[in-house]
Structure formats: structure tokens, C-alpha cells
Amino acid sequence: MVDCIFCKIIRAEVPCAKLFEDDSVLGFLDINPINPGHTLVVPKTHYSTLFEISQKDLFACLTASQKIAVAVLKATKSSGINLVQNNYREAGQLIEHVHFHLIPRFAGDKFLKSWSGQPCPQPQLRKVLEEIKAELASSES
């Protein structure tokens, strides 16, 4: 995609702090990090969201993410790592090129620790369970 910033980075039209590269994936430091060492992992093929990425490229991104996460954890001496992947603006996706955030975490950092879940009434839980199961069954046919 011509105007995609991540595609421009992949084509070396825009510089990046490259950490990892293979035939399918590029990993580089985020220029607006949550914490130092915050890394982005992107497939070299343009896909807008998780719903479009091929299984082959998804596997390549996750395999690279695991390898990079180990290095980031050790290099930053962080006490944890978040793997975050957002889809669509409502979920926080700002760049329309599927990407994975590796965010080093430290005790006392101000980044959100978790979502504030609430108990779900059993009838609502059963209803959504059946709806999702029906979608899964229809996608297998």
C-alpha cells in the first residue's frame, strides 16, 4: 500500500530502529513508546487487520514476536511483557497495517495493567456463547 507508514518503513523509504528482519517480518522500536524497548512487529505484506492476515504471515509474526520478546525482556531488565494487537479504531488501532506491540513492563509504570472486567449475567453469557459457537461452526463448513 503506497501511503501506509509501515509499508514505507518496510520499503526503507522511512527510517526505523530495526531490531529484526526476515523474509516475512520486520521488528522495530516504536517511536512513541509506552516504555523503553516498546517494539512493533509487522508482516512485510500489507494486511489491514488480524481478520485479513494469512495464517502463514500470522505464524511468522508470532514466532518473531516470541524471539524478540525474549531479547527485549533481557535487554530492558523489565519484569514483564505485554503482547498487544488492536483491530479497528474503536479498539485503538491507529495504523491500518496489522501489527503487534511488545511492551516491556516495570513495577510502578503507569501503563494500564488490565481491563476492569465485570461479572456477566449467566443468561447473557450463555447467549453470547451460543452465538460465537454458531459463527465458529459456520466458518468450518
N, C-alpha and C positions, 0 to 999 in steps of 0.2 A: 504494500500500500504506500503510495507516494508521500502522503503528508504525515504518516504515523511516526512519532518521535522515536519509538523503539525500533521501527524498521530503518530509520535513518541511522540510529546507533549501530544496528546490525550491519548496515552497508558501510560503516565507518565515515559517514557524512557528518556525524556529530560525535565528538569525543566522549569517552566514558572511562571510568576507573575499572578496567576489565579485570576480573578475578578468574574467570573460567570460560573456556570456549571449546566446543567440539563441533561436529558436523551439523548437529540439530539444535544446540542450546548455547545461549550466551548468559553469563552471570556477571553482574557489575554492581558497584556500590551505588546506592540511592543518593541523589544529590540533595534530598531533603529528608535526612534520616530521622527516624524515631530515636534511635540510639546509634552511637558509632559502630560501624560494621554492618548496618542495615543493608542488605543485599537484595537485588532483584534478579530473578531467574526467568528468562523469556525464551520461548521457542523461536527459532530463526524464521520459520514460516508464520505468516500473519494469520492469526485467528482472533476474532474479537473477544470471545468468552470461552469459558470452560465447556460450554454446550457445543462448540464447533470444533475444538481441537481433536486431532486424530489420536487414537489410542497409542500409537507409536510415539508421537511427539509428547503426549502427556506422560508416558512412561519415562521418556528421556529427560523431561523437566524434573520429574520427581526423583529420579536417580541422581541427577546433577544436584538437586536441592539437598539431598541427604549428604552427599560428599562435601558440598560447600558448607553446609550447616556444621559439620564436624570441625572444619577448619575455622569457621567464624567463632564457634564456641570456645575453641582453644586459644585463638589469637586475641580475642577480646577479653578472655577470662570472665565471660558472663556466666551467670548461674542458670540460664535457661534460654530457649529459642522459641519464638512463635513462627509458625509457618502459616501465612495468611494469603488467601486468594479471594478477591472480590469480583462479582459479576454484576454489571449494570450500575448506573449512577446511584440508585437507591441503596445499593449495598456498599457504596464507597469506591467503585471503580472510576478512576479519573482518566486513565489512558485506555483507549479501546483496542488493546492488544493484550491478550491473556498473559498474565504474569504472576509470579509467586514472590511474596515478600518473606525474607528470612530476617527476623528482627531479634537481635540479641537482647536479653532481658537481665536486669540487675535489680537487686533488692532496693526498694525505695524509689525506683523510677516511676514516672508519672503516667506511663502508658497504661491504657485500660487492661486490667488483669483478666476479666472475664465479663460475659454478658450477665445481666441480672435476670435470670430465669425466674419464672413464676409457676406454681403448680397449675397443671392443666386439668380441667374437669374431665372425668372419665368419659362422658358421652362425646365430648369434643375430641378427646384423644382417640377413641375408637373410630370416630367418623374420619378423621384425617388419616389414620392407619389404613382403613379400607380404601380410601381414595388413592393413596400412594401405592398400595399394593395392586390396585386395578391398573394404574398407569404403568407399573413395572411389568405386569402380565401382558399388557397390550404392546409394550415395546419389545417383548420377547417373541411375539407372533410374527 
